[in-house]
Amino acid sequence: YEILRCLVGSEMCIRDSIAIAVLILNLVVLVVVPTQTPVELSQTVTEYALDDEAFAQTHTLTLTGTLTKSMLHKSLFHGTLTVSGIDGMEQPYMLMLTREDGKWVGLSDAPFSSISAGKDMDELLIVLQSGQDAGTEPGSVHFLAPDTGNRHAALVRLYTYYPAYRTK
């Protein structure tokens, strides 16, 4: 009887140890192994000018890539961006961005001034270099804000990412 009780107790201990080991392993995998999410956006988008309410030019925007998130490292986005009808953006531009302090950074020699987006590469905003588009005045601020639908919503997104533009 004593031996049987001892064996039952050790079996429970082994079973509980295995359950704890599986739980710890799952937590380690969650923390160490990054998650990768494909990002695909292809749509007609309107280019707006900050200082010209009448300006609205449509383009086709394509963004494809992979968003990599990890609890141990900064989020990364590797992909390509093309925008029809804008000089320097009609061929795929390689994006290799890192999320730091709530912003995507890492642009170099970009054919646009800046790119901003939410942590999941949603709520995208692209600010074009002044005078980049044919027929635009140098120094004017032109921008693309996919999924906004109208100028007012696009301006709200621009002001959210760049409050200083509100005063221009």
C-alpha positions in Angstrom: 0.0 0.0 0.0 2.8 2.4 0.9 4.6 1.6 -2.4 1.4 2.1 -4.4 0.8 5.5 -2.8 4.4 6.5 -3.5 4.1 5.4 -7.2 0.8 7.3 -7.7 2.4 10.4 -6.2 5.4 10.3 -8.4 3.3 9.7 -11.5 1.3 12.9 -10.7 4.6 14.8 -10.1 5.9 13.6 -13.5 2.7 14.5 -15.3 2.6 18.0 -13.7 6.3 18.5 -14.6 5.6 17.7 -18.2 2.7 20.1 -18.3 4.9 22.8 -16.8 7.7 22.1 -19.2 5.3 22.4 -22.2 3.9 25.7 -20.8 7.5 27.1 -20.4 8.4 25.9 -23.9 5.3 27.6 -25.4 6.3 30.9 -23.6 9.9 30.7 -24.9 8.7 30.1 -28.4 6.3 33.1 -28.1 9.0 35.4 -26.9 11.9 34.2 -29.1 10.4 33.2 -32.4 9.2 36.2 -34.5 5.9 36.3 -36.3 5.9 37.1 -40.0 2.8 38.6 -41.7 2.5 39.2 -45.4 1.5 42.8 -46.3 -0.2 43.4 -49.7 -1.8 46.6 -50.8 -2.7 47.4 -54.4 -5.2 50.2 -55.1 -5.9 53.4 -56.8 -4.9 56.3 -54.5 -5.3 60.0 -54.8 -2.4 62.4 -54.5 -3.4 65.6 -52.7 -1.6 69.0 -52.3 -1.6 70.6 -48.9 -1.9 74.1 -50.2 -4.1 73.5 -53.2 -7.6 72.1 -52.5 -8.4 71.6 -56.1 -5.4 69.3 -56.8 -6.3 65.6 -56.9 -4.4 63.2 -59.1 -5.0 59.5 -59.1 -2.2 56.9 -59.1 -1.9 53.1 -58.6 -0.1 52.2 -55.5 1.3 48.7 -54.8 3.0 47.8 -51.5 4.1 44.2 -50.9 6.3 42.7 -48.2 6.7 41.0 -44.9 6.1 42.5 -41.5 8.2 40.7 -38.8 7.4 41.2 -35.2 9.3 39.9 -32.2 9.1 40.5 -28.5 12.9 40.6 -28.3 13.6 42.8 -31.4 12.2 45.8 -33.1 9.5 45.2 -35.7 10.8 45.1 -39.3 9.2 45.6 -42.7 10.9 44.4 -45.8 9.1 44.9 -49.1 8.6 47.0 -52.2 6.6 50.1 -53.1 5.6 51.3 -56.5 3.4 54.3 -57.4 2.4 54.9 -61.0 2.8 58.4 -62.5 5.3 59.7 -60.0 8.9 60.1 -61.0 11.2 57.6 -59.4 8.4 55.5 -58.0 7.2 53.7 -61.1 9.8 51.0 -60.6 9.7 49.0 -57.3 11.5 50.8 -54.5 13.0 48.4 -51.9 11.8 49.2 -48.3 13.8 48.0 -45.3 12.2 49.7 -42.3 12.5 49.3 -38.6 9.9 50.5 -36.0 11.6 52.8 -33.5 9.8 55.0 -31.0 6.5 54.5 -32.7 7.7 55.4 -36.1 9.0 53.5 -39.1 12.6 54.5 -40.0 15.3 53.4 -42.4 14.7 55.2 -45.6 17.8 56.0 -47.6 17.9 57.5 -51.1 14.1 57.3 -51.2 12.2 58.7 -54.1 9.8 60.3 -51.6 10.3 62.4 -48.4 8.8 60.1 -45.8 6.6 57.1 -45.2 4.5 56.7 -42.1 2.2 53.9 -41.0 0.7 52.2 -38.0 2.5 49.4 -36.3 0.9 46.8 -38.6 1.8 48.9 -41.8 -1.8 50.1 -41.8 -2.9 53.8 -42.0 -0.2 54.4 -44.6 0.9 58.0 -45.5 3.5 58.9 -48.1 4.8 62.4 -48.3 6.3 63.1 -51.8 9.4 65.2 -52.4 8.4 68.7 -53.5 8.2 69.2 -57.3 8.5 65.4 -57.8 5.3 65.0 -59.8 4.9 66.6 -63.2 3.0 69.9 -62.9 3.6 70.5 -59.2 5.2 73.5 -57.8 8.6 73.2 -56.0 8.1 73.5 -52.2 4.5 72.4 -52.2 3.6 69.4 -50.0 2.0 66.5 -51.9 0.9 63.3 -50.2 -0.8 60.0 -50.6 -3.0 58.4 -47.9 -4.4 55.1 -49.1 -7.8 53.9 -47.7 -8.9 57.5 -46.8 -11.5 58.0 -49.5 -11.5 61.8 -49.6 -9.3 64.9 -49.1 -10.5 65.6 -45.5 -9.7 62.1 -44.3 -6.3 62.2 -46.0 -5.6 65.6 -44.3 -6.5 64.1 -40.9 -4.0 61.4 -41.5 -1.3 63.9 -42.6 -1.9 66.0 -39.5 -1.9 63.0 -37.2 1.6 62.0 -38.4 2.9 65.5 -38.9 1.1 68.1 -36.7 3.4 70.8 -38.0 1.7 70.7 -41.4 -1.5 71.9 -39.8 -0.1 75.4 -39.5 1.0 75.7 -43.2 
